[in-house]
């Protein structure tokens, strides 16, 4: 384990506690949150430990936030996290990247990870803390080390793995958007441009039943998923990710070039 402190573009310090592997980053950071760790503390692991003893390589991290905004102002946080992940990852691959809902990441049409958000409220219904947990399974075939990554890894005396370098890039993009959360145009432009579910069929739970629907769009002001049902003229707006079943794979045309975010 090693600890790294980084000053981000908005002047704030981010502290990263980096581990080779952990069974869960979120379990550890929940303890830290309750014990008073500060805003912008991150637990990172380049390997996720499974119960059978195997370790899955990738980028796994949980970000502790102690925000000053209220829950009603956090509706686009999931979309913002997705845009940050995609913006960082595209600097490390030539593969086709895209976004699902709310922040599923697809690489060459295969889902490779996402982010989850959880929080705890105080007695005044404000956030005591928020935790953003990012899980990405990456392989060297699609995310090969860049020359600059290898140089950083050498000059930091082994403290930075390629996974940690990618994680730091994601963190940098995340806090760049986070510091301007109220000005959502930039990250929502990225999100809607790279949204892959538009026109796709998904399932959502309505009145206790799973219904097939067609994805129309994501509301850029609320982050809600807008869908239509073939037999009903009314559009539905879905706010909860748990109500939606999205595909693990989305076909991608090999000749299609990635638009620049």
C-alpha positions as CSV (number, residue, x, y, z in Angstrom):
1,X,0.0,0.0,0.0
2,X,1.2,3.5,-0.7
3,X,-0.4,6.9,-0.3
4,X,-0.3,9.7,-3.0
5,X,-1.4,13.3,-2.7
6,X,-2.3,15.2,-5.9
7,X,-3.3,18.8,-6.4
8,X,-6.1,19.0,-9.0
9,X,-6.8,21.8,-11.4
10,X,-9.3,23.4,-9.1
11,X,-6.6,23.7,-6.4
12,X,-8.0,21.0,-4.1
13,X,-5.9,18.0,-2.8
14,X,-6.9,14.4,-3.6
15,X,-5.4,11.7,-1.5
16,X,-5.1,8.2,-3.0
17,X,-4.5,5.1,-0.9
18,X,-3.3,2.6,-3.5
19,X,-3.4,-1.2,-3.0
20,X,-2.2,-4.1,-5.2
21,X,-5.5,-5.9,-4.5
22,X,-8.6,-5.7,-2.2
23,X,-11.8,-7.7,-1.9
24,X,-13.7,-4.4,-2.0
25,X,-12.7,-0.8,-2.2
26,X,-16.1,0.4,-1.1
27,X,-16.2,-1.6,2.1
28,X,-12.9,0.0,3.2
29,X,-13.9,3.5,2.3
30,X,-17.2,3.2,4.2
31,X,-15.2,2.6,7.3
32,X,-13.0,5.6,6.5
33,X,-16.1,7.7,5.9
34,X,-17.6,6.9,9.3
35,X,-14.2,7.5,10.9
36,X,-13.8,11.0,9.5
37,X,-11.6,10.7,6.5
38,X,-11.7,14.0,4.6
39,X,-13.3,15.0,1.3
40,X,-11.6,13.7,-1.8
41,X,-10.0,10.6,-0.2
42,X,-9.7,7.7,-2.6
43,X,-9.2,4.0,-2.1
44,X,-7.7,2.4,-5.2
45,X,-6.9,-1.3,-6.1
46,X,-5.5,-2.6,-9.4
47,X,-6.8,-6.1,-8.5
48,X,-10.2,-7.3,-7.2
49,X,-9.9,-10.3,-5.0
50,X,-12.6,-13.0,-5.5
51,X,-13.6,-15.6,-3.0
52,X,-12.0,-18.4,-5.0
53,X,-8.6,-16.8,-4.6
54,X,-8.4,-15.3,-8.1
55,X,-7.6,-11.7,-8.7
56,X,-9.3,-9.7,-11.5
57,X,-7.1,-6.9,-12.9
58,X,-8.4,-3.5,-13.8
59,X,-9.2,-0.2,-12.1
60,X,-11.2,-0.4,-8.9
61,X,-11.6,2.6,-6.7
62,X,-14.0,4.4,-4.3
63,X,-14.0,8.2,-4.0
64,X,-15.2,9.8,-0.7
65,X,-16.9,13.1,-1.1
66,X,-18.2,15.5,1.5
67,X,-20.3,17.8,-0.7
68,X,-21.9,21.1,0.1
69,X,-24.8,20.6,-2.3
70,X,-28.1,18.9,-1.4
71,X,-29.4,15.6,-2.9
72,X,-31.8,17.4,-5.2
73,X,-28.7,19.0,-6.9
74,X,-27.0,15.6,-7.5
75,X,-29.2,14.2,-10.3
76,X,-26.5,14.4,-13.0
77,X,-23.7,13.0,-10.8
78,X,-24.0,9.6,-12.4
79,X,-23.9,11.0,-16.0
80,X,-21.0,13.2,-15.0
81,X,-19.0,10.2,-13.7
82,X,-19.6,8.3,-16.9
83,X,-18.4,11.2,-19.0
84,X,-15.3,11.5,-16.8
85,X,-14.5,7.7,-17.1
86,X,-14.9,7.8,-20.9
87,X,-12.9,11.0,-21.4
88,X,-10.0,9.5,-19.4
89,X,-10.2,6.0,-21.0
90,X,-10.2,7.2,-24.6
91,X,-6.7,8.6,-24.0
92,X,-5.5,5.0,-23.3
93,X,-7.1,3.1,-26.1
94,X,-7.9,3.1,-29.8
95,X,-10.9,0.8,-29.3
96,X,-14.5,2.1,-29.7
97,X,-15.8,3.4,-26.4
98,X,-19.4,4.3,-25.5
99,X,-21.7,5.0,-22.6
100,X,-24.8,3.2,-21.4
101,X,-27.2,4.3,-18.7
102,X,-26.4,5.6,-16.2
103,X,-22.7,5.2,-16.6
104,X,-22.0,1.8,-18.0
105,X,-18.8,1.8,-20.1
106,X,-18.7,-0.2,-23.3
107,X,-15.5,-1.0,-25.2
108,X,-15.9,-2.4,-28.7
109,X,-19.5,-3.1,-27.8
110,X,-18.8,-5.1,-24.6
111,X,-19.6,-3.7,-21.1
112,X,-16.4,-3.4,-19.2
113,X,-17.5,-1.6,-16.1
114,X,-19.6,1.2,-14.5
115,X,-19.9,3.3,-11.4
116,X,-22.2,3.2,-8.4
117,X,-23.2,6.1,-6.1
118,X,-24.2,5.8,-2.5
119,X,-24.6,8.4,0.3
120,X,-25.5,9.1,3.9
121,X,-27.6,12.0,5.0
122,X,-27.3,13.9,8.2
123,X,-30.1,15.1,10.5
124,X,-30.6,18.2,8.2
125,X,-31.1,16.0,5.1
126,X,-27.8,17.2,3.7
127,X,-25.0,14.8,2.7
128,X,-22.8,13.6,5.4
129,X,-20.8,11.9,2.7
130,X,-21.1,10.5,-0.8
131,X,-19.2,7.5,-2.2
132,X,-18.5,7.0,-5.9
133,X,-17.3,3.5,-6.7
134,X,-15.7,2.9,-10.1
135,X,-15.2,-0.7,-11.4
136,X,-13.4,-1.3,-14.7
137,X,-12.1,-4.5,-16.0
138,X,-9.3,-3.6,-18.5
139,X,-6.9,-5.8,-20.5
140,X,-3.6,-4.9,-22.2
141,X,-5.0,-5.9,-25.6
142,X,-7.4,-3.0,-25.6
143,X,-5.6,-0.7,-23.2
144,X,-1.9,-1.2,-23.9
145,X,0.6,0.9,-21.9
146,X,1.6,4.2,-23.6
147,X,5.2,5.4,-23.7
148,X,4.3,8.2,-21.4
149,X,2.7,5.7,-18.9
150,X,5.9,3.5,-18.9
151,X,8.1,6.6,-18.3
152,X,5.9,7.7,-15.4
153,X,6.0,4.1,-14.0
154,X,9.8,4.0,-14.1
155,X,10.4,7.5,-12.7
156,X,8.0,7.0,-9.8
157,X,10.1,4.1,-8.7
158,X,7.4,1.5,-9.1
159,X,4.8,3.4,-7.1
160,X,2.6,3.8,-10.2
161,X,1.3,0.9,-12.1
162,X,-0.4,1.4,-15.4
163,X,-3.8,0.8,-13.7
164,X,-3.0,3.5,-11.2
165,X,-2.0,5.9,-14.0
166,X,-5.3,5.4,-15.6
167,X,-7.1,5.8,-12.3
168,X,-5.4,9.1,-11.7
169,X,-6.5,10.3,-15.1
170,X,-10.1,9.3,-14.3
171,X,-9.8,11.1,-11.0
172,X,-8.5,14.3,-12.8
173,X,-11.3,14.3,-15.3
174,X,-13.9,13.5,-12.5
175,X,-12.9,16.5,-10.4
176,X,-12.6,18.8,-13.3
177,X,-16.3,18.2,-14.1
178,X,-17.2,18.0,-10.4
179,X,-15.9,21.4,-9.6
180,X,-18.4,22.7,-12.3
181,X,-21.2,20.4,-11.6
182,X,-23.8,23.2,-11.9
183,X,-22.5,23.9,-15.4
184,X,-23.4,20.6,-16.9
185,X,-23.2,21.4,-20.6
186,X,-19.7,20.2,-21.2
187,X,-20.0,16.8,-19.6
188,X,-23.6,16.2,-20.9
189,X,-22.4,17.0,-24.4
190,X,-19.9,14.2,-24.1
191,X,-22.4,12.0,-22.5
192,X,-25.2,12.4,-25.2
193,X,-22.7,12.2,-28.0
194,X,-21.3,8.9,-26.8
195,X,-24.6,7.4,-25.5
196,X,-25.0,4.0,-27.1
197,X,-28.5,2.9,-26.0
198,X,-30.4,5.4,-28.2
199,X,-32.8,3.4,-30.3
200,X,-32.0,0.2,-28.5
201,X,-34.4,-2.2,-26.7
202,X,-34.1,-2.6,-23.0
203,X,-36.3,-3.9,-20.2
204,X,-37.6,-1.9,-17.3
205,X,-39.7,-2.7,-14.3
206,X,-43.2,-1.1,-14.3
207,X,-45.9,-2.0,-11.9
208,X,-44.1,-5.1,-10.8
209,X,-43.5,-6.5,-14.3
210,X,-40.6,-6.3,-16.7
211,X,-41.6,-4.5,-19.9
212,X,-39.7,-4.2,-23.2
213,X,-39.2,-0.6,-24.3
214,X,-37.2,1.5,-26.8
215,X,-34.7,4.0,-25.5
216,X,-35.4,7.5,-26.8
217,X,-32.9,9.7,-25.0
218,X,-31.4,10.8,-21.7
219,X,-32.8,14.0,-20.2
220,X,-29.9,16.4,-20.1
221,X,-31.3,18.3,-17.1
222,X,-32.3,15.4,-14.9
223,X,-30.4,12.4,-16.1
224,X,-33.6,10.4,-16.5
225,X,-33.8,7.7,-19.1
226,X,-36.7,8.4,-21.6
227,X,-38.2,5.3,-23.1
228,X,-41.3,4.4,-25.1
229,X,-43.4,1.2,-25.1
230,X,-44.7,0.0,-28.5
231,X,-48.2,-0.6,-27.3
232,X,-48.5,2.7,-25.3
233,X,-48.3,6.2,-26.7
234,X,-47.0,7.7,-23.4
235,X,-43.3,8.1,-22.9
236,X,-41.8,6.9,-19.6
237,X,-39.1,8.6,-17.6
238,X,-36.9,6.3,-15.4
239,X,-34.8,7.7,-12.6
240,X,-33.7,4.5,-10.9
241,X,-30.9,2.4,-12.4
242,X,-32.2,-0.7,-10.5
243,X,-35.4,-0.7,-12.6
244,X,-33.6,-1.1,-16.0
245,X,-31.9,-4.2,-17.5
246,X,-29.3,-3.1,-20.1
247,X,-27.5,-5.3,-22.6
248,X,-24.0,-6.6,-21.8
249,X,-23.1,-6.2,-25.5
250,X,-24.1,-3.7,-28.1
251,X,-23.1,-4.3,-31.8
252,X,-20.5,-1.8,-33.1
253,X,-19.7,-1.2,-36.7
254,X,-16.0,-1.8,-37.2
255,X,-15.7,1.1,-39.7
256,X,-17.4,3.6,-37.4
257,X,-14.9,6.2,-36.1
258,X,-15.1,7.5,-32.6
259,X,-16.3,11.0,-32.4
260,X,-14.0,13.3,-30.4
261,X,-15.3,14.3,-27.0
